[in-house]
Amino acid sequence: MQNRETALQAILDQGLLPLFFYEDAEVSLQVIKTLYNAGIRTLEYTNRGPAALENFKFLKSKLKDLQDLHLGIGTIKTVKDAEAFLAADADYIVAPIVEPAVGQLVGEAGMLWIPGCFTPTEIHTAQTAKAALIKIFPANIVGPAFISSIRELFPGQLFMPTGGVEMEADNIKSWFKAGVCAVGMGSKLISKEVLAQRQYEHLHTQTQEAIRLVQANRP
């Protein structure tokens, strides 16, 4: 059974967190299967549309045989949404903001909560709410230098940038050198074209390359 520790460890082991949403549930399923076949064992489906909850329930029902796959849900800003997706068996909860009430709910359920932060004050608030892993978002605005500058203020805290992580060795290396434990990758990996044109073979190749880049450029 997945829990806070197993979900966190899966992200740390992989060093890469793919994330996406698509309104077609069957396409979403094929994308996840493609990611899995390329070596992905944890990913974030995002709550970005009215179909997200029903899609997520469908995905969990179809993927239940993949016992080593952690399927988290992202863009969770309210307690109501957190409750709904926990009931739908989400393996962890990711947010673009810090909402301590969501963190408390997820923590009491024994699951991992990954809030999004943009300032040292938000990071402090997230730490106070017991966030084991903090998402720096939107990371393209602050860059790796932000992590380098603030990490000594928060010793031991785990950080993961999302937004602005490129499929390039130098970019990925700069993030890990700055001190992150993993990188989130959305449209740079799972592009609109991949989704709209069902480019599963291309996605498989890109995913393998992303995994290789992370493995080659992390400490």
N, C-alpha and C positions, 0 to 999 in steps of 0.2 A: 504493500500500500504506500502511495506517495504521501510525503509529509514535508514539513518545512525543511528538514535537513536533507532529505533525498533530492528535493527540487533544487535547492541551492547548490548541492554538490554536482548535479547534472550540468548546471550552467557553468560552474567553475571548471569542470572537466572539459567541457566542449569549448569554452572560451569565446563562443559565438552564439548569439541569440537571434535567429531569424524571426521576423514578425510581418504579418500581413492580414488583410481582410479582403474577402471577395463575396459579392452578394449571392453568387451561385454556389450552393452547398456542395454539389457534386464536383465542381471545379476545385473548390477548396480542399475537398478530400483528395483529389488527384495530386494537388500541389503538395500536401502533407506527405502523401505516400512517396512522391518523388524526392522530397527532402530526406525522408527516412532512408530510402534506398541509397541515397548519396552519402549517408553517414550521420545525419542529424538525429539526436535523441531528445532534444528539448527545443520547443519553439513557442512563440506567442501568437495567438490568434487575437486580433484586435476588435474591440466593441465599437466599430465605426459605422454601423448601419442598422436599420430596423430589423434586419434578418439575422443579426449576430447571435442572439440567444438561441433561436431555433437551429441555426446552422451549427452552433457549438454542441448542442444536444445530439444532433445528427452525427457530427464528427466523432464524438465520444462513443456513440453506439457502434460506429463502423470501425473504430480503431482499438477496440477493447482487447483484441488479440495481441496487440503490440505492447506487451507488458513493460518494456523498458523505455517507452515513449512518455515524456512529460509534456502535456499540453496545457499551457497557461493561457490566461485571458488578459488582454491589455485594455487600456483606456477605461479603467474603472474609477470613477470619480465620486460615486455615492454609495452609501451603505445599502441602499435598495438594490443597486446593480451588483454589488459584491455578494449580497445574500442570494440573488438569483443565479449567479454563475457558480458560487460554491455549491448550491443545490444541484447544479448541472454537472458537478464533479470536476470543476477546474482544479488543476494540479498546483497552480499558484496564481496570484493576482498582481498585475502590473498597472501602474497609474501614471498619468502625466503630471500629477500634482501631489501635494502632501495633504491628506485628509486623515488626521489621527483617528477619527471614529472608524474609518475603514480599516486602518492598521490594527486597531483593537479587535474588531470583529474577526479579521483574518487570523490574527495571532491566537485568539481564543479558540479558533477552529483547528489550531495546530498547523496552519499552512503558511507559506511564504508570501510576504507582501513586499513589493518592490515599488516604492514611490518615486516620482520624478522630481528632481530638484534643479534649481538654476542659480541659487545664491548660497553663501555660507549660512545665513539665517535659516533657510529652508532645510539645509542639511542638518543643522542642529535640531530643528523641529522633528525631522524624520528620525534622527538618532534617539531623541527623547521618546518617540513613539515606537522604539525598538525595531527599526528597519535594519535587517542584516545586510541587505544589498540595496544601494541607492542608484537610481538611474539619473544620469546627467542629461537633461533634455531642455531645449534643443541643443545638442552638443556642437553643432556647426557654428553656433554663435560665439561660444566661449573657447572652443579649441582645446587641444591637449595642455596648453600652458596653464589653463585654469586648474586642471587636476594637479599639475606639478606645484602650483602655488598654494593650494588649500589642503593638500593631503596630510601635511604635518600638523594641521589644526585638528584633524580627526584621525588620530592614530588607530590603525586596525580596521578602519571602515572600508568596506568593499564598494567600489564604484564601477559603473558600466555606462559608457556613453551611447546614446541613441540619437540618430540624426546627424549626418555629417561624417559618418564612417564610410570610407571609400573602398572599392575593390582594388586597392593598390598597396603594395608592400610597404612603401614609405609611410603612408597614412596609418596603416594598421600598426606598424612598428612604433610610430610616434605616440599613439594612444597607450600601448602597453609600457613603453618607456616612461610615460608620465605617471603610471601607477595604477591603471585600471586592471580589473580581473577578467573582464570579458567585454565584448563589443556587441551592441545591438545593430542589426542590419535589416532594413526594410526594403524600400523600392530600389536600392542599389543592387540588391540580390534578386528580389521578386518584383520585377518591373511590371508596369501596366501592360506592356506588350506581351510579356510572358503570360499574364493572366488572360488578357483578351484573346490572344492567338493560341492559347493552350500549348505554349512552347516548353513541353515537359523535358524533352531531351536537352534543350539548351539550359534549362533550370538545373538539371542533374549535373551537367558539366560545370556550371557556374558555382553550384553549391560545393562540389568537390574542390574547386579552386579556392573558394572562400575558406574552407576548412584547412586547406594546405597553407594558405597565407597566414592564418592565425597560428597554426602550429609552428610555422617557421619563424614567426616574428614576436612571439610571446616569450617571456623569460623562461 
